[in-house]
Amino acid sequence: MSDAPVPTFEEALLQLEQIVQKLEKGELALEESLKLYEQGIRLSRLCHGKLEEAEGKIEMLMKDARGEPILDKDGRPKTKALPRSDDEA
């Protein structure tokens, strides 16, 4: 394993974009292309994992104390219907 620090999402995305640009030029030797492709796959998986982690945190934050979503399917705040009293009929 490498002791290199794990890049942030933004750093990984930037590195991935640079790799794609190099590969799209088509000027690299096969071995170098494979090396960059492998690095790109690792970065892509890292970015995907970070996005899933962020999505999970957002979903958790968007729930009330009982674990119920606080937004409806259209993204609007859910309103709880107040129980009707016998006087309102």
C-alpha positions in Angstrom: 0.0 0.0 0.0 1.0 3.6 -0.6 1.5 6.1 2.2 0.3 8.9 -0.1 -2.5 11.0 1.4 -6.0 10.3 0.0 -6.9 13.1 -2.3 -10.0 15.2 -1.7 -13.0 14.7 -4.1 -12.0 17.9 -6.0 -8.3 16.8 -6.3 -9.3 13.3 -7.5 -11.7 14.8 -10.1 -9.1 17.2 -11.4 -6.5 14.3 -11.7 -9.1 12.2 -13.4 -9.9 15.0 -15.9 -6.1 15.4 -16.7 -5.8 11.6 -17.2 -8.7 11.6 -19.6 -7.2 14.5 -21.6 -3.9 12.6 -21.9 -5.6 9.4 -23.0 -7.8 11.1 -25.5 -4.8 12.6 -27.3 -3.7 9.1 -28.2 0.0 9.9 -28.1 1.0 7.7 -25.3 2.7 4.3 -25.4 0.5 1.3 -24.6 2.2 0.7 -21.2 1.8 4.4 -20.2 -1.8 4.3 -21.4 -2.6 1.3 -19.3 -0.9 2.8 -16.2 -3.0 6.0 -16.6 -6.1 4.0 -17.2 -5.6 2.0 -14.0 -5.0 5.2 -12.1 -8.1 6.7 -13.6 -10.2 3.7 -12.5 -8.9 4.1 -9.0 -9.7 7.8 -9.0 -13.2 7.2 -10.5 -13.9 4.7 -7.7 -12.7 7.1 -5.1 -14.9 9.9 -6.4 -17.9 7.5 -6.6 -17.3 6.4 -3.0 -17.0 10.0 -1.8 -20.2 10.9 -3.6 -22.1 8.0 -2.1 -20.8 9.0 1.4 -22.0 12.6 0.9 -25.4 11.3 -0.3 -25.7 9.2 2.7 -24.9 12.1 5.0 -27.4 14.3 3.2 -30.1 11.6 3.5 -29.5 11.3 7.2 -29.6 15.1 7.7 -32.9 15.2 5.7 -34.7 13.0 8.2 -36.6 13.9 11.4 -35.9 12.4 14.8 -38.0 9.3 13.9 -36.1 8.7 10.7 -38.9 9.9 8.5 -38.0 12.1 5.5 -38.7 15.8 6.1 -39.2 16.4 2.4 -41.8 15.0 0.1 -41.0 13.3 -3.2 -41.0 16.7 -4.9 -38.5 18.1 -2.5 -41.0 20.3 -0.6 -41.1 20.2 3.2 -43.6 17.7 4.5 -46.4 19.2 6.6 -48.0 17.1 9.2 -51.8 17.2 9.2 -53.1 18.4 12.5 -55.7 16.2 14.1 -59.2 17.6 13.6 -61.1 18.5 16.6 -64.7 17.6 17.0 -65.6 21.3 16.7 -64.4 21.5 13.1 -66.9 19.4 11.1 
